[in-house]
Amino acid sequence: MRVRPVSFSVLVDELADRLERLASRESDSCLRVAVDGADAADPGRLADALVDPLRVRGRPAVRVSTRDFLRPASLRLEFGRTNPDSFYTGWFDEAGLMREVLAPAGPGGSGRILERFWDAGRDRSARAPYRQLPAGAIVLVSGPLLLGSGLPFEFSVHLAVSGAALARQTPPELAWTLPAYRRYSGEVAPETFADVVVRLDDPRRPALVLPGP
């Protein structure tokens, strides 16, 4: 394994190039991409930054965040507001994400997706309209704990943060989530199979993890 430091802008450009090449192999199909990382790694920032470079490369990009696919509070908070096991297994509505985004964006799907499903602040449906994906669109799904549960992505990016760095970078009010991330690292080990792994122990200095000696 080798590690290559890169700037954030270079990281975005290299990922956009790779996604465009991958999408070009089947120009009529959509590409489902996971940008996986703890809140401290801010996976939404990277996913957002990819949108314009992909469009410049002729690929319409659509953003989806798991923050908009949470389960209702009655289910999410059944065992308390700061239960790390609930956060790990029960906060995110994977079935809703599959039904409303990943299945319709996948092979043979309708292409009709819902970008926002649940308004967690109001604890009710977001009442967002459905959107018809253009041919060849790239759907960028960002959030924590995205990999290893069988969700169908053609490409995955994992933002890796060491335990010590994660503890430093996580706000005190979210420290209760740290056991869930330790469990994810130990049980799922996303660094071992994600298509791209980016180390973010220092958010200002990302580094690409490269295969090989």
Buried (B, 14 or more C-beta within 10 A) or exposed (E): EEEEEBEBEEBBBEBBEBBBEBBEEEEEBBBBBBBBBBBBBBBBBBBBBBBEBBEEBEBBBBBBBBBBBBBBEEEBBEEEEEBBEBBBBBBBBBEBBBBBBBBBBBEEBEBEBBBBBBBBEEEEEBEBEEBEBEEBBBBBBBBBBBBBEEBEBBBBBBBBBEEEBBBEBBEEEEEBBBBBBBBBBEEBEBBEEBBBBBBBBEBEEBBBBEEEE
